Amino acid sequence: MKSLGVNELQMGLINSIGAALMILTSFVAGPITDKYGRRKTTLIFDLISWSLVMFIWAISQNFWFFLVAALLNSLHKISYTSWTCLAIEDTIEDKRVYFLA
């Protein structure tokens, strides 16, 4: 980022906005997953929050590209929630993955 002209203040702003949006998307992840289904939600939000974001980061030229990538990357909280529901609730008992907290 720095070599493309993004200064430290802008980098901090990108990280702060991204973190704030991750908190907000955590609250809406459940309702979105319930509305669209676990598999569909996982597919759509993984494509947006990982594949599309990697492409945007690869072609980034300035602060605005990095900001858009960070905003879209924050949507991964939605796909994480839907994937966790798939891994825990939508499998038969003997093949279920257990997460230790």
C-alpha positions in Angstrom: 0.0 0.0 0.0 2.7 2.4 1.0 4.5 1.9 -2.3 1.3 2.9 -4.1 1.0 6.2 -2.3 -1.2 5.2 0.7 0.0 6.9 3.8 -0.1 5.6 7.4 -3.2 7.6 8.3 -5.1 6.2 5.3 -3.9 2.6 6.1 -5.3 3.0 9.7 -8.5 4.4 8.3 -8.9 1.4 6.0 -8.3 -1.1 8.8 -10.6 0.8 11.2 -13.5 1.0 8.7 -13.0 -2.7 7.8 -13.0 -3.8 11.4 -16.2 -1.7 12.2 -18.0 -3.2 9.2 -17.0 -6.7 10.4 -18.8 -6.1 13.6 -21.9 -4.9 11.8 -21.9 -7.8 9.3 -21.6 -10.2 12.3 -25.1 -9.0 13.4 -26.7 -9.5 10.1 -25.0 -12.8 9.2 -27.7 -15.0 10.9 -30.7 -13.4 9.3 -29.0 -13.4 5.8 -28.1 -17.0 6.2 -31.6 -17.9 7.3 -33.2 -16.0 4.4 -31.0 -17.3 1.5 -29.9 -20.7 2.9 -26.6 -21.9 4.2 -25.1 -23.2 0.9 -26.2 -20.3 -1.2 -25.0 -17.7 1.4 -21.6 -19.4 1.7 -21.1 -19.5 -2.0 -22.1 -15.9 -2.7 -20.3 -14.3 0.2 -17.2 -16.4 -0.2 -17.0 -15.3 -3.9 -17.4 -11.7 -3.0 -15.3 -11.5 0.2 -12.4 -13.6 -1.0 -12.2 -14.1 -4.8 -13.4 -10.6 -5.8 -11.4 -9.0 -3.0 -8.2 -10.7 -4.1 -8.7 -9.4 -7.6 -9.3 -5.9 -6.4 -6.2 -6.0 -4.2 -4.2 -7.3 -7.2 -5.2 -4.3 -9.4 -5.2 -1.7 -6.6 -3.8 1.7 -7.6 -4.7 4.0 -4.7 -6.5 4.4 -1.4 -10.0 4.0 -2.9 -9.2 0.5 -4.3 -7.8 -0.6 -1.0 -10.8 0.8 0.8 -13.3 -1.0 -1.4 -11.4 -4.3 -1.0 -11.4 -3.9 2.8 -15.1 -3.2 2.8 -15.9 -6.2 0.7 -13.5 -8.4 2.7 -15.5 -7.5 5.8 -18.4 -9.5 4.4 -16.5 -12.7 5.1 -18.1 -12.8 8.6 -21.4 -13.7 6.8 -19.9 -16.6 4.9 -18.1 -17.7 8.1 -21.4 -17.9 9.9 -23.2 -19.8 7.1 -20.2 -22.2 6.7 -20.1 -22.9 10.5 -23.9 -23.7 10.3 -23.2 -26.1 7.4 -20.3 -27.8 9.2 -22.1 -28.3 12.5 -25.8 -28.5 11.9 -26.3 -29.8 8.3 -24.2 -33.0 8.7 -25.1 -36.4 10.1 -24.1 -37.0 13.7 -21.2 -39.4 13.0 -19.6 -37.1 10.3 -20.1 -33.9 12.2 -17.2 -31.5 12.8 -16.8 -30.4 16.4 -15.4 -27.0 17.2 -13.7 -26.5 20.5 -14.0 -23.1 22.0 
